[in-house]
Amino acid sequence: MSENKLTGKIIVIMEKQQVTDTFSKREFVIETAGEYPEVVKFELTQAKCEDIDKHKLGDEITVHFNVRGRAWENKQGKTVYFVSL
């Protein structure tokens, strides 16, 4: 899958979450500029969680990202779809 990029101002940096013993993630949100600004949440995983530490709220950054999607069946037997950026 090709790499995408989006430029915007950091408006939220969340704390690192230890999801399981072997998996951690950290989310942050940027807001794009323009007539119709978009607010987009991104997810860093594993060793990449610290990459956001060199930035602060208000910094303008360009995020290079991949789109990842998956299906998961919940306890009720319903398939739920997830997208991660």
Backbone as CSV, one residue per row, in Angstrom:
resi,resn,N_x,N_y,N_z,CA_x,CA_y,CA_z,C_x,C_y,C_z
1,MET,0.846,-1.174,0.000,0.000,0.000,0.000,0.890,1.235,0.000
2,SER,0.488,2.251,-0.738,1.308,3.449,-0.850,1.247,4.298,0.414
3,GLU,2.297,5.068,0.586,2.365,5.969,1.740,1.595,7.256,1.426
4,ASN,0.900,7.767,2.411,0.161,9.012,2.300,0.814,10.038,3.207
5,LYS,0.461,11.321,3.020,0.951,12.348,3.933,-0.105,13.423,4.086
6,LEU,-0.088,14.041,5.268,-1.044,15.085,5.598,-0.341,16.088,6.511
7,THR,-0.540,17.362,6.247,0.088,18.418,7.035,-0.970,19.124,7.873
8,GLY,-0.627,19.379,9.124,-1.545,20.087,10.000,-0.874,20.464,11.307
9,LYS,-1.659,21.120,12.159,-1.182,21.588,13.463,-1.571,20.547,14.516
10,ILE,-0.634,20.199,15.396,-0.925,19.247,16.473,-1.854,19.910,17.488
11,ILE,-3.010,19.271,17.743,-3.945,19.833,18.725,-4.127,18.931,19.945
12,VAL,-3.731,17.668,19.845,-3.816,16.743,20.985,-2.672,15.752,20.882
13,ILE,-2.008,15.481,22.013,-1.041,14.383,22.125,-1.463,13.567,23.333
14,MET,-1.814,12.323,23.108,-2.298,11.465,24.192,-1.148,10.680,24.815
15,GLU,-1.406,10.151,25.992,-0.416,9.338,26.689,-0.275,7.978,26.002
16,LYS,0.866,7.375,26.164,1.108,6.031,25.649,0.209,5.037,26.387
17,GLN,-0.377,4.113,25.661,-1.230,3.074,26.249,-0.569,1.711,26.065
18,GLN,-0.425,0.967,27.141,0.094,-0.392,27.064,-1.120,-1.302,26.896
19,VAL,-1.420,-1.699,25.664,-2.634,-2.444,25.341,-2.532,-3.886,25.828
20,THR,-1.407,-4.533,25.562,-1.123,-5.881,26.068,0.322,-5.886,26.553
21,ASP,0.789,-7.039,27.034,2.186,-7.135,27.480,3.172,-6.807,26.366
22,THR,2.772,-7.063,25.121,3.697,-6.899,24.004,3.295,-5.816,23.010
23,PHE,2.212,-5.098,23.266,1.751,-4.090,22.304,1.398,-2.786,22.995
24,SER,1.982,-1.688,22.487,1.659,-0.356,23.005,1.321,0.568,21.838
25,LYS,0.532,1.619,22.156,0.173,2.585,21.124,0.071,3.971,21.749
26,ARG,0.131,4.981,20.891,-0.014,6.362,21.323,-0.702,7.130,20.201
27,GLU,-1.688,7.914,20.562,-2.461,8.633,19.561,-2.194,10.132,19.648
28,PHE,-2.316,10.790,18.516,-2.238,12.243,18.469,-3.179,12.733,17.373
29,VAL,-3.549,14.018,17.458,-4.534,14.582,16.547,-3.959,15.839,15.913
30,ILE,-4.162,15.973,14.590,-3.784,17.196,13.914,-5.023,17.826,13.279
31,GLU,-4.941,19.140,13.077,-6.001,19.858,12.380,-5.385,20.494,11.135
32,THR,-5.978,20.209,9.973,-5.466,20.755,8.730,-5.922,22.201,8.568
33,ALA,-5.258,22.924,7.693,-5.614,24.314,7.402,-6.573,24.347,6.218
34,GLY,-7.042,25.532,5.899,-7.876,25.697,4.721,-9.299,26.083,5.060
35,GLU,-10.101,26.214,4.028,-11.488,26.634,4.194,-12.302,25.626,5.002
36,TYR,-12.011,24.352,4.813,-12.724,23.288,5.530,-11.710,22.428,6.287
37,PRO,-11.228,22.887,7.443,-10.224,22.124,8.198,-10.754,20.742,8.599
38,GLU,-9.872,19.784,8.583,-10.175,18.425,9.024,-9.422,18.152,10.316
39,VAL,-10.039,17.398,11.217,-9.398,16.966,12.451,-9.179,15.464,12.316
40,VAL,-7.899,15.034,12.342,-7.561,13.646,12.034,-6.712,13.062,13.162
41,LYS,-7.128,11.869,13.642,-6.381,11.179,14.698,-5.466,10.132,14.072
42,PHE,-4.213,10.129,14.512,-3.230,9.156,14.056,-2.799,8.287,15.228
43,GLU,-2.281,7.113,14.917,-1.867,6.159,15.937,-0.430,5.723,15.675
44,LEU,0.421,5.871,16.676,1.790,5.356,16.644,1.808,4.055,17.430
45,THR,2.605,3.105,16.995,2.673,1.826,17.709,4.119,1.466,18.019
46,GLN,4.252,0.677,19.069,5.518,0.105,19.499,6.612,1.166,19.645
47,ALA,7.761,0.965,19.034,8.900,1.870,19.196,8.629,3.262,18.642
48,LYS,7.658,3.411,17.773,7.319,4.716,17.185,6.578,5.627,18.171
49,CYS,6.115,5.085,19.299,5.342,5.881,20.272,6.092,7.123,20.739
50,GLU,7.395,7.058,20.814,8.190,8.188,21.304,8.459,9.225,20.221
51,ASP,8.177,8.926,18.967,8.474,9.864,17.874,7.776,11.213,18.055
52,ILE,6.627,11.234,18.692,5.868,12.475,18.859,6.463,13.355,19.970
53,ASP,7.332,12.788,20.821,7.901,13.544,21.941,8.709,14.764,21.507
54,LYS,9.253,14.751,20.295,10.043,15.893,19.830,9.164,17.050,19.363
55,HIS,7.842,16.889,19.451,6.892,17.929,19.043,6.050,18.367,20.227
56,LYS,5.400,19.529,20.065,4.510,20.027,21.114,3.219,20.513,20.474
57,LEU,2.224,20.766,21.309,0.956,21.280,20.815,1.195,22.572,20.036
58,GLY,0.518,22.721,18.913,0.668,23.903,18.080,1.688,23.765,16.973
59,ASP,2.577,22.765,17.066,3.560,22.552,15.998,2.845,22.128,14.722
60,GLU,3.309,22.645,13.588,2.812,22.172,12.303,3.727,21.059,11.831
61,ILE,3.143,19.930,11.494,3.926,18.776,11.071,3.306,18.158,9.819
62,THR,4.126,17.418,9.107,3.637,16.591,8.010,3.754,15.146,8.465
63,VAL,2.629,14.458,8.486,2.586,13.067,8.931,2.602,12.166,7.703
64,HIS,3.563,11.254,7.648,3.621,10.238,6.603,3.011,8.979,7.205
65,PHE,2.002,8.431,6.555,1.274,7.326,7.175,0.781,6.314,6.151
66,ASN,0.448,5.144,6.661,-0.188,4.089,5.882,-1.590,3.897,6.426
67,VAL,-2.501,3.506,5.558,-3.863,3.185,5.965,-3.915,1.689,6.212
68,ARG,-4.393,1.318,7.399,-4.512,-0.100,7.746,-5.941,-0.383,8.168
69,GLY,-6.491,-1.447,7.668,-7.852,-1.816,8.026,-7.923,-3.288,8.392
70,ARG,-8.892,-3.610,9.240,-9.085,-5.015,9.615,-10.515,-5.231,10.075
71,ALA,-10.913,-6.474,10.021,-12.235,-6.862,10.504,-12.058,-7.655,11.790
72,TRP,-13.012,-7.533,12.701,-12.966,-8.250,13.972,-14.389,-8.644,14.334
73,GLU,-14.564,-9.861,14.781,-15.893,-10.318,15.174,-16.037,-10.188,16.685
74,ASN,-17.056,-9.429,17.126,-17.254,-9.209,18.555,-17.970,-10.390,19.204
75,LYS,-18.203,-10.308,20.506,-18.809,-11.417,21.257,-20.218,-11.736,20.800
76,GLN,-20.901,-10.761,20.210,-22.256,-10.973,19.723,-22.273,-11.566,18.315
77,GLY,-21.109,-11.808,17.741,-21.010,-12.390,16.406,-21.094,-11.367,15.285
78,LYS,-21.081,-10.089,15.632,-21.156,-9.035,14.623,-19.747,-8.649,14.191
79,THR,-19.555,-8.500,12.892,-18.262,-8.085,12.379,-18.150,-6.570,12.461
80,VAL,-17.039,-6.119,13.062,-16.762,-4.700,13.223,-15.500,-4.409,12.413
81,TYR,-15.469,-3.259,11.759,-14.329,-2.888,10.918,-13.581,-1.714,11.531
82,PHE,-12.258,-1.790,11.491,-11.387,-0.754,12.046,-10.474,-0.221,10.978
83,VAL,-10.178,1.056,11.055,-9.196,1.696,10.189,-8.217,2.426,11.075
84,SER,-6.934,2.231,10.827,-5.882,2.919,11.574,-5.034,3.724,10.601
85,LEU,-4.672,4.940,11.045,-3.779,5.795,10.250,-2.483,5.953,11.007
